[in-house]
């Protein structure tokens, strides 16, 4: 499994650490007067164990066929499990989370025509938007009774 599986519980002499964890850092936490608190449930630990075993297979594929690694994905997993600290904020008011992925650009909307090198698949998808919408609306019409009947109170 993953280290000690503890979350940082700050004492009066430490600042709050949100949900950061001290997994693999318990001796450091003790030196900094931070007490440990169990953070991940057994189910979460099983989830991350399954993720890691799946990543081994995926990494082999990327290394072998593309000469690429998945270090950013592994780092994301470590941060999400609390094995490494959160990234510092990038600007005033920015509060990074345990789901931070290094190298991704946060942007509320991407103009695909201006970034076609980043989204080479977008124009083909946009060309098929009408078909996708028709299929979705048809699916909704076919399943409308199923969705309407999931609660006797829903239609009153």
JOPEWO-V660258 format. One record per helix or strand of 2 or more residues. SS is the DSSP state (H for helix, E for strand). FROM is the first residue (numbers start at 1). LEN is the number of residues. Records with the same first field share a line. If there is no record, write none. Layout:
SS = FROM-LEN / FROM-LEN
//
This chain:
E = 6-5 / 34-5
H = 26-6 / 42-25 / 71-11 / 112-3 / 122-6 / 129-20
//
